[in-house]
Amino acid sequence: MNVEVIKNEKNSAEIRVDNLTIAEILRIYLNRNGVQFAAWRREHPSKPLVFKIESSGKIVKKEVSEAVEMIKKDCNKILSLLKK
């Protein structure tokens, strides 16, 4: 998976991602955590998508880090259930 940071400011970021599944899961978790705006767009299916995140309170990098940790935790829960 390729990730390229296009814009990185305190309260907003734009990231180019080539994996739609990862972008959609991250969007859902970010919106669930209450970021001001989290969405992605793609000009064409053959091109990578651009993911835009805006936060009114926390630093965007921290918001993304927290969302990724929540995703990991949920994945581990699923794995532990499957091992039983």
N, C-alpha and C positions, 0 to 999 in steps of 0.2 A: 504494500500500500504506500502510495506517495502522498505526502502532505507538504504543502508550501504555504508559509505565512505571507500573505499579501499586505496586510495592514495589522499592526498591533499597537493599540493605544490602551490607556487605562480602562476606559469604559466601553470600548468597541474593538472588534477584530474581524478580519476577513481571512479565510483560509481556503486554499484550493485543495480539494480532496478527490481522489479517483475511485473511492468506494462508497457507493450509494447506501449500502446497508449500514455501514458505520456512521455515516452522516445522519441518517434518519434516526438511529438509536440515540445518538448524542443529542439530536434536536429534541426528542421526546423527554429525555432526562433533564436537559437544561430548562425546558419550559415547565416541567414538573417542579423544579427547584425555584422557579419564580424569576428567571432572568426577564429583562424587559422585552427582548426580541431575540429569537433564534430561528433561523430559516436557511434553506439552501435553494440555489437556482442553478440550472444548467442550460446553456445555450443550445446544445445539441447532444444527443445520446453518445456520440463518439468523443465528446470533450469532457474534461473533469468538471466537477461542480464547484461552485463557490459558496462557502458556508459563511453566513454573517451572524455575528453575536453582538448584542448590545446589553449592557448592564447599567442599572441606575445606582446600585450601591457598591457591590464588591468589584474587585478587579476581575476582568474577564478571564485571565489566566487561572485565577483561583476558582472561578465558577466552573470552568472546563475541568480542572483537576478534581474538584468535588464530584462532578457528574461521572467522570471516568471511574472514580473509586466506588461510587454507587453501582455502576454497571458491573464492575468486577465482583462486588459483594453479591449481587443478584445472580451472576453466572456461577459463582461458587455454591450458592444455595441450590441451584438447579443441579449442579454436578453431584452434590452430596445426596440429593434425593434420588438421583439415578443410580447411585452406587448401592443403595439399599436393596 
